[in-house]
Amino acid sequence: MTVQPNWSVSVMQLLFRSLLAVFLLAACAEQVSENQDWEQENTISWNEAIRVLNEGNVVFVSQSHSLWVGFQLRDGTTFFAKEPAIDEIFREMDRCNDCGGILVSME
């Protein structure tokens, strides 16, 4: 008899959404690096992204080699910001008081 883990539906949905965000960010990352004029409605400034991060509603962060960072909020909203230096998102997360439990993905 196999024992299955007792995961709630919301955890499974979060995991699915997070994995989907990783694949979308990875698919876009190459195009982003090739097109420096890339803009999108859900692109915000780095300072604005850090302000949102510090509000404590971010559940998922994904970093690409091209310095683009994807964020997913609890309500499912996603947006992107370009970090000023590689791994800056991790330094910001270390400084954040409400950033525990954020899922992280790196390209």
Secondary structure, DSSP 8 states (H G I E B T S, - for coil): --------HHHHHHHHHHHHHHHHHHHHHHHHHH-TT---TTB--HHHHHHHHHTT-EEEEEE-TTSEEEEEETTS-EEEEE-SSTTHHHHHHHH-SS-TT-EEEE-
